[in-house]
Amino acid sequence: MTGSDAAPDGQVADAVKDNWVDTWAPAWSRPYLRLSRADRPIGTWLLLLPCWWGLGVASLMQGRFGWTEAWIALGCAIGAWLMRGAGCTWNDITDRDFDARVARTRSRPIPSGQVTVKQAVIWMVIQSLLAFGILLTFHWNAIWLGIASLALVCIYPFAKRFTWWPQIFLGLAFNWGALLAWTAVTGTLTSPAVLLYLSGIAWTLFYDTIYAHQDTEDDALIGVKSTARLFGADTARWLKWFLVFSVSLMGAGLILALGASVNVLVLVVALGGAWAFGWHLAWQLRLLDIENPERCLALFRSNRNAGLIPVLFLAVAHFL
């Protein structure tokens, strides 16, 4: 692919229509913001929300939400934006040859010629260093967890080359924030955080399998593996199991964290968030059509709302 193959304005094929990058950002910055997926904010939400799950449950367990917790919430939001951008930049560097051969991705900045690999590497380093600066304001144990997550970020782009389950590697990386934010609040990593983390991994398997159904034909041609290709027509049955695991693990984490430290009403409200989260996933299943890429993309994007549901219930529980 060359720059002439891209859209005249450089827009990426699956970007949100009329997004702020294509509309308002200075022209020189747009290729870099597109590398960071700033024109497709759903990924930042999906990286951030497990952080807020861990933060919300940990602060509820400890019975406080002060300035420290507020900074952790904001720091996680900024860090999620930066690290999602750095991770996507790394993904595009490693996948540039694959992206050039897939209809949905050939308009990305590297295969379309908007950015060189060297420029992309520099941009990735800048984002990572800024995120590291935020991480340094957290508890030392959380800092070490943040550093450890880099191994998963580095491995993920290669997973689809050697396993039919690359979504597991995405889940391991994308939900690490549940462990990190919990540890930033409490100073230690304990089992409720691990259960929230596992819940998030099951959720990632759910939503990213839906997402991957957009590319099954191209993936088959170029030899890229995914759970969408593995499950095929049996996808809905697998997604039901991921739904059950995600909701059950979240509920178990809430009970383990809050059962002995809060009143019954607070626990019921918190569990209500897990229940409502599950209903949103069930709604997605009812609308799923794996032969309709536009429907798959819309359902994938709806997981921002799904992941916000437990956060909102936890916020309400803080006022009880």
SVG drawing of the C-alpha trace seen along z (x, -y; Angstrom):
<svg xmlns="http://www.w3.org/2000/svg" viewBox="-33 -22 46 46">
<polyline fill="none" stroke="black" stroke-width="0.4" points="0.0,0.0 1.0,-3.6 -0.3,-6.9 -2.3,-7.1 -4.3,-4.1 -5.6,-5.9 -8.8,-8.0 -8.0,-11.5 -8.3,-13.0 -6.5,-10.1 -9.5,-8.8 -9.4,-5.3 -12.2,-3.0 -13.7,-2.0 -13.3,-5.4 -16.3,-6.9 -18.1,-9.2 -17.3,-13.0 -14.8,-12.2 -12.8,-15.0 -9.5,-13.8 -10.8,-14.1 -12.8,-17.3 -10.8,-19.4 -7.3,-18.1 -4.4,-19.9 -3.6,-18.2 0.0,-17.4 -1.3,-15.5 -3.9,-13.4 -1.8,-10.5 -0.4,-10.1 -3.8,-10.4 -5.1,-7.8 -2.2,-5.5 -3.4,-5.9 -7.0,-5.1 -8.1,-8.5 -10.7,-8.5 -12.1,-5.3 -12.4,-5.8 -14.1,-2.5 -10.7,-0.8 -9.8,-3.4 -13.0,-2.8 -12.5,1.0 -9.0,0.5 -10.2,-2.0 -13.4,-0.3 -11.7,2.7 -9.5,0.1 -12.6,-1.6 -14.1,1.8 -11.1,2.5 -11.0,-1.1 -14.7,-1.1 -14.8,2.2 -11.6,1.6 -12.7,-1.9 -16.1,-0.6 -14.5,2.2 -12.3,-0.3 -15.2,-2.7 -13.6,-5.7 -13.4,-7.7 -11.1,-10.7 -8.6,-12.7 -6.3,-9.8 -9.0,-7.6 -10.1,-10.5 -6.6,-10.9 -6.3,-7.2 -9.6,-7.4 -8.3,-10.3 -4.8,-8.9 -6.2,-5.6 -8.2,-7.5 -5.3,-9.5 -3.0,-6.4 -5.6,-4.3 -5.7,-6.8 -1.9,-6.9 -1.3,-3.2 -4.1,-2.2 -2.4,-4.6 1.0,-3.1 -0.3,0.4 -2.2,-0.3 0.9,-1.9 2.9,1.2 0.2,3.3 0.2,1.4 4.0,1.6 4.0,5.3 0.9,5.9 1.7,3.5 2.0,6.2 -1.2,7.9 -3.1,4.6 -2.1,3.8 -3.9,7.0 -7.2,6.5 -9.9,4.2 -10.9,2.8 -7.3,2.0 -5.4,1.0 -6.3,-2.7 -4.4,-2.8 -1.6,-5.3 1.4,-2.9 0.1,-0.8 -1.5,-3.8 1.8,-5.7 0.8,-8.5 3.4,-7.6 6.8,-5.8 7.7,-2.9 10.4,-5.1 7.9,-7.9 5.5,-5.4 8.2,-4.0 9.0,-7.5 5.3,-8.2 5.0,-5.0 7.9,-5.8 6.5,-9.3 3.1,-7.9 4.7,-5.2 6.9,-7.6 4.0,-10.0 2.0,-7.0 4.9,-5.9 5.1,-9.4 1.5,-9.0 2.1,-5.4 5.0,-6.7 2.4,-8.6 0.7,-5.3 1.7,-2.9 4.9,-1.0 3.2,2.3 1.0,0.8 4.0,-0.6 5.6,2.9 2.3,4.3 2.2,1.6 5.7,2.4 4.9,6.1 1.9,5.5 4.3,4.4 5.2,8.1 1.5,8.8 1.3,5.7 4.4,6.8 3.2,10.3 -0.4,9.6 0.1,8.6 1.9,11.9 -0.7,14.1 -2.9,14.4 0.1,15.9 0.4,18.9 -3.0,19.5 -6.7,19.6 -7.2,17.8 -5.5,14.4 -8.5,12.8 -7.2,14.4 -4.0,12.5 -6.0,9.3 -8.0,10.0 -4.9,10.6 -3.5,7.2 -6.7,5.1 -8.0,6.1 -4.7,5.7 -6.0,2.3 -8.4,4.2 -5.3,5.5 -3.4,2.3 -6.2,-0.1 -7.1,2.3 -3.4,2.4 -3.1,-1.4 -6.0,-1.8 -5.2,1.0 -1.4,1.4 -1.8,5.2 -3.1,7.6 -5.7,9.9 -8.2,12.5 -11.2,10.2 -9.1,8.3 -8.1,11.5 -11.7,12.5 -12.5,9.1 -9.6,9.6 -10.8,13.0 -14.3,11.6 -12.9,8.9 -11.0,11.6 -14.2,13.5 -15.9,10.2 -13.0,9.5 -13.5,12.9 -17.2,12.0 -16.8,8.6 -13.6,9.2 -15.0,12.4 -17.9,10.2 -15.4,7.7 -13.3,10.3 -16.3,11.5 -15.8,8.4 -12.6,9.8 -13.1,13.6 -12.9,13.8 -9.7,11.7 -8.2,13.4 -8.7,16.8 -7.0,15.7 -3.9,14.4 -3.8,17.1 -4.6,14.9 -6.2,16.9 -9.1,15.7 -11.9,17.1 -14.3,15.8 -12.8,18.2 -12.5,21.0 -16.1,20.8 -17.7,19.9 -21.5,20.6 -21.2,21.9 -20.2,18.4 -23.4,17.6 -23.1,20.7 -19.5,19.8 -20.5,16.2 -23.2,17.5 -20.6,19.3 -18.3,16.2 -21.3,14.2 -22.0,16.6 -18.3,16.7 -17.9,13.0 -21.0,12.3 -20.3,15.1 -16.7,14.1 -17.7,10.5 -20.3,11.5 -17.9,13.8 -15.4,11.0 -17.9,8.5 -19.1,11.0 -15.6,11.8 -14.6,8.2 -17.7,6.7 -19.5,9.5 -17.9,8.9 -17.2,5.1 -20.5,3.5 -24.2,3.6 -26.5,5.8 -28.0,3.0 -24.6,1.9 -23.8,5.5 -27.1,5.9 -26.6,2.7 -23.1,3.7 -24.3,7.2 -27.1,5.4 -24.4,3.9 -23.1,7.4 -26.7,8.5 -27.4,5.5 -24.1,6.0 -25.1,9.5 -28.4,8.4 -26.6,6.0 -24.5,8.9 -27.6,10.9 -29.1,8.1 -26.1,8.1 -26.5,11.8 -30.1,11.4 -29.0,8.9 -25.9,10.7 -25.6,11.4 -22.1,12.7 -22.7,12.3 -23.3,8.5 -20.0,6.6 -21.8,3.3 -23.9,5.0 -20.8,6.6 -19.1,3.3 -22.1,1.6 -22.4,4.3 -18.7,4.2 -18.9,0.5 -21.9,1.0 -19.6,2.6 -18.6,-0.8 -22.1,-1.1 -22.0,2.5 -18.8,1.9 -20.0,-1.4 -23.0,0.3 -21.1,1.9 -19.2,-1.4 -22.5,-3.3 -23.9,-0.8 -20.7,-0.9 -20.9,-4.7 -24.4,-4.6 -23.4,-2.1 -20.8,-4.6 -23.7,-6.9 -25.6,-4.3"/>
</svg>
